[in-house]
């Protein structure tokens, strides 16, 4: 094992050293760039995609429940405050503001901005190159949501 001196320590050198080890190729594959389809077997891609999808599904479910509870609870408290006379809501003004917001959204959503189109294209390219991994993620995500 080469001696690593503190004054010459470089992260790139450490990464290159790790890539030369036998275990590195067994874990991460022989090449360090390109889609996962070139680096991992189908089973490994399905397992990685499924586990990460399941974790994301569980997290999405928990955060979704929390957000729904917060929004619902806030609305409930506003209704109680309105009915008991603590606050008075001008519903005509609310309706007018909502209609104004709808008109503004219709004007701005006719064509998505270039940044959004670029990101969508990047996601499409990733999905096409890593279809097995993406399929495993989608399946795991649905299982995570259902559990």
C-alpha positions as CSV (number, residue, x, y, z in Angstrom):
1,X,0.0,0.0,0.0
2,X,1.5,3.3,-1.0
3,X,2.3,5.8,1.7
4,X,-0.1,8.8,1.8
5,X,1.5,11.9,3.0
6,X,-0.7,14.7,4.4
7,X,1.0,17.4,2.4
8,X,0.5,15.7,-1.0
9,X,-3.0,14.3,-0.3
10,X,-5.3,14.7,-3.3
11,X,-8.8,13.3,-3.6
12,X,-8.2,12.4,-7.3
13,X,-5.2,10.4,-6.3
14,X,-7.2,8.5,-3.7
15,X,-10.0,7.9,-6.2
16,X,-7.5,6.5,-8.8
17,X,-5.9,4.3,-6.2
18,X,-9.3,2.9,-5.2
19,X,-10.2,2.2,-8.9
20,X,-7.1,0.1,-9.3
21,X,-8.2,-2.3,-6.5
22,X,-9.9,-5.6,-7.3
23,X,-12.9,-5.0,-5.1
24,X,-13.6,-1.7,-6.9
25,X,-14.3,-3.4,-10.2
26,X,-16.5,-6.1,-8.5
27,X,-18.6,-3.5,-6.8
28,X,-18.7,-0.6,-9.3
29,X,-17.9,-2.3,-12.6
30,X,-14.9,-1.8,-14.9
31,X,-15.8,1.5,-16.4
32,X,-16.7,4.6,-14.4
33,X,-18.9,6.4,-16.9
34,X,-21.9,5.6,-19.0
35,X,-25.4,4.3,-18.1
36,X,-26.0,1.8,-15.4
37,X,-26.9,-0.8,-18.1
38,X,-23.3,-1.0,-19.1
39,X,-22.0,-1.4,-15.5
40,X,-24.4,-3.6,-13.7
41,X,-26.3,-6.8,-14.3
42,X,-30.0,-6.7,-14.8
43,X,-30.6,-8.3,-11.4
44,X,-28.4,-5.7,-9.7
45,X,-30.2,-2.8,-11.6
46,X,-33.6,-4.2,-10.5
47,X,-32.5,-4.5,-6.9
48,X,-31.0,-1.0,-6.8
49,X,-33.9,0.5,-8.5
50,X,-36.5,-1.4,-6.5
51,X,-34.9,-0.5,-3.1
52,X,-34.4,3.1,-3.9
53,X,-37.9,3.3,-5.3
54,X,-39.4,1.6,-2.2
55,X,-37.6,4.1,0.0
56,X,-38.8,7.0,-2.1
57,X,-42.3,5.7,-2.0
58,X,-42.3,5.3,1.8
59,X,-40.9,8.8,2.2
60,X,-43.4,10.2,-0.3
61,X,-46.3,8.5,1.5
62,X,-45.2,9.8,5.0
63,X,-44.5,13.4,3.7
64,X,-47.8,13.3,1.8
65,X,-49.8,12.4,4.9
66,X,-48.0,15.0,6.9
67,X,-48.7,17.7,4.2
68,X,-52.3,16.7,3.8
69,X,-52.8,16.8,7.6
70,X,-51.2,20.2,7.8
71,X,-53.3,21.7,5.0
72,X,-56.5,20.0,6.2
73,X,-55.9,21.0,9.8
74,X,-55.2,24.6,8.8
75,X,-58.3,24.8,6.7
76,X,-60.3,23.3,9.6
77,X,-58.9,25.9,12.1
78,X,-59.7,28.7,9.7
79,X,-63.3,27.5,9.4
80,X,-63.7,27.3,13.1
81,X,-62.2,30.8,13.5
82,X,-64.6,32.1,10.8
83,X,-67.7,30.5,12.4
84,X,-66.9,31.7,15.9
85,X,-66.3,35.3,14.7
86,X,-62.5,35.6,15.3
87,X,-62.0,36.3,11.6
88,X,-64.2,37.4,8.7
89,X,-63.4,36.1,5.2
90,X,-64.4,38.2,2.2
91,X,-65.3,35.3,-0.1
92,X,-66.0,37.5,-3.1
93,X,-62.5,38.9,-2.9
94,X,-61.1,35.3,-2.5
95,X,-63.1,34.2,-5.6
96,X,-61.9,37.3,-7.6
97,X,-58.2,36.6,-6.6
98,X,-58.5,32.9,-7.5
99,X,-60.0,33.8,-10.9
100,X,-57.2,36.3,-11.5
101,X,-54.6,33.7,-10.6
102,X,-56.2,31.2,-13.0
103,X,-56.0,33.7,-15.8
104,X,-52.3,34.3,-15.1
105,X,-51.6,30.6,-15.0
106,X,-53.3,30.0,-18.3
107,X,-51.1,32.7,-19.9
108,X,-47.8,31.3,-18.6
109,X,-48.4,27.6,-19.1
110,X,-49.0,27.7,-22.8
111,X,-45.4,26.9,-23.6
112,X,-43.0,25.7,-20.8
113,X,-39.7,27.6,-20.4
114,X,-36.5,26.3,-22.1
115,X,-35.1,25.2,-18.7
116,X,-38.1,22.9,-18.1
117,X,-37.8,21.5,-21.6
118,X,-34.1,20.8,-21.2
119,X,-34.7,19.0,-17.9
120,X,-37.5,16.9,-19.4
121,X,-35.1,15.9,-22.2
122,X,-32.4,14.9,-19.7
123,X,-34.9,12.8,-17.8
124,X,-36.1,11.1,-21.0
125,X,-32.5,10.3,-22.0
126,X,-31.7,8.9,-18.6
127,X,-34.8,6.7,-18.6
128,X,-34.0,5.4,-22.1
129,X,-30.4,4.6,-21.2
130,X,-31.3,3.0,-17.8
131,X,-34.7,1.4,-18.5
132,X,-34.2,-1.6,-16.2
133,X,-33.1,0.6,-13.3
134,X,-36.0,3.0,-13.9
135,X,-38.5,0.1,-14.1
136,X,-37.2,-1.2,-10.8
137,X,-37.5,2.2,-9.3
138,X,-41.1,2.7,-10.5
139,X,-42.1,-0.7,-9.2
140,X,-40.4,-0.1,-5.8
141,X,-42.0,3.3,-5.6
142,X,-45.5,1.9,-6.1
143,X,-44.8,-0.8,-3.5
144,X,-43.5,1.8,-1.1
145,X,-46.7,3.9,-1.6
146,X,-48.9,0.8,-1.0
147,X,-47.1,-0.3,2.2
